[in-house]
Amino acid sequence: MATRDELYAKFGITAEAAQLFETELGTLLLSVSAIENGWHLTPDPVNARKALDQIEAHTLGRLLGVLRGKVAFDEHLEERFASALKARNRLNHGFYERHNFKIQTDEGRDVMIADLEELHEELFQVWRMASGLTAVMAKLVIKLRSDPPNDH
């Protein structure tokens, strides 16, 4: 039987996974911007900061939309990211309201924990996928910086 403290802890851990996913997507978008603008060859901290501020102002849904316009994701990844957006929205927009009075009983809290475990697993897995993409992009930026393409 889950306690309120366990429930709140699981909610926090699940919210962390959602934020890690969102941060990875922001890092991926910033990396794409760096390549598009040549910041990997000629650093431009002022415009990079502006780009980062703009990225950080995006909602997760908007961030995914901007990324879709710049990066071609395969169908599976596209579906996983869309599903993760729905999971994050279920978590942040009305989780406690949807479960309503369940928090008042041991059995109800167990149902809530089960829901959080499902959300956490989905968000954690897509964070790992996004992290893999960011790692590949970081390697690409390093390679392009050390071996820039010739314009001839």
Beta strands, then each sheet from edge to edge (+ up, - down):
end
